[in-house]
Amino acid sequence: MNAVDWGVILIVASVALYVVGWLPTVRSIAIFVGILAVGFGGHLIDLLSHAMVTLAGWLGLALAWGFGVSAALGGVALTVGLGIFVIHQWHPRNKAGRGATIAAAALALLIVGGASLAQFANLPAQVQQGVQSTTSQVGG
């Protein structure tokens, strides 16, 4: 068995644990690792990752409209937010809920889709451009 086979087993086991309601932290870690293991090997993961990238693009447009930042920042913002939530849920002091499984799956799909990884490299330049844009509009 290769990594893709184990990834599918982890995803199926995680969905079964989600339906039954058992082992919330284990199932959220299992679906995260399973999706990362499958990667682009399956059509369903590819389709879902494209859907998450599209959602990140919509979030970026909303952020651009509301805050005047780069529209490409949506993927980064969604990844950081989901990452903080998932890490908080996986902490030993906390008990992961049903949302942790969904958030872990969404975070893994964003990573597989590459919506935010390429944007992290451009983040300092985007922040500098936003600061210059804001100061020129304010008159500072």
N, C-alpha and C positions, 0 to 999 in steps of 0.2 A: 504494500500500500504506500502511496506517495502522499505528499503534503495536501494535495487537492482532495484526495479521498478522505483524509482525516478532517479537513476543513468542512466537508459536507456532513460527516458524522457529527462534528461539533455543532453545526448549525441545526441539524435535525434534533439532536439531543436538547439543545437550548430551547427550541420551539416547543418540544414536548414538556420540558420543565416549566416553561412559561404557562402553558395551558393548565398544567396540574397545579402550579403555584408553589413549587418546591425550589429550594436552593437559589434564591434570587441573585446573590453575588456570583455564584458559580456559573449560573446560566448567562449572566451578562458578560462575564469574562469569556465564556465559551463561544458566544456568538461573535464577540469582537475578534477573537483569535481565528475562528472559523471563516469569517468573511475575509480577513486578511490572508489566510492560507489559500482560499479559493481565488482571490484576486480577480483577474480578468478571464479565468478559466471557464466560467459559465456565462451563459447568455442572461440569466436572471440577475446575477450580481452586476453584470455590465449595465443592464437596463436600470436597475435600482441606483447604481452609482451615478448614472447620467441624470436621473431624477433628482438626486441630492445636489448635484452640481447646478442644476437648473434652479432648485430652491435657494441655493447659496447666491446665485445670480440675482434672483428676485430680492433677496435680503440686501444685497449690495445696492440695488437700485433704490430701495427704500432708505438705506443709510445715506446714499448720495443725495436723495431728495431732501431728507430731513436734516442732515447734519452738514451737507456740502463737502463730503469726503469722496474719495475715489470709489467708483462702483465696484472695483475689483476687491475691495476690502470685505465684501460680504462673506466670502469663503473663509477668510482668516477669522473674522468675528464669530462665525458659526462654529468653526473648529475650536477656537479658544473657549467659547461658552460651553460647548458640549464636553470638551476635555476637562474643564474645571468641574462640571457636574458629575461626570463619570468617575473622576479621581476621588471626589468627595464621597460618592456612593460606594466605591470600592474600599474606602478606608476601614480598617478593622473596627473602629468605634461605631461606625454607622451600619445600619442594616439597609441594604439596597432594596429598592422597591421595584414595582413593575416598570416604572419609567426608566430605570437604569438599563434594562435590557434594550429598550427601544433607543435610548440615547447612545448606548454602546454600538448598536447596529448602525445608527446614523453616522456616528463618528468614524467607524470603520469604512463605511461606504464613501464618506468624504475623502478619507485617506486613499482608498483604492481609486477613486475618481480623480484624485490629484487636483481638486478644486482649490485647495488652500496651500499645498506644499510649495508650489511654484510662486505663490504670492508672498510667502514668508520672506523669500529672498529680496523682493522688491519693497518690502514694508518700510525700511528706513527712508528710501527715496520718496515714497508716497507720503510719509509723515512730514518730511521736509517740504515737499511741494504744498501740502495742506497748510503748513504753518506760514509759508511765504504768501500763499493765496489769501489766507485770513488776514495777515498783517497788511497786505496791500489794499484789501477791501476796507479794513477798519481805518487805515491811514496811519499805521505805526511805523 
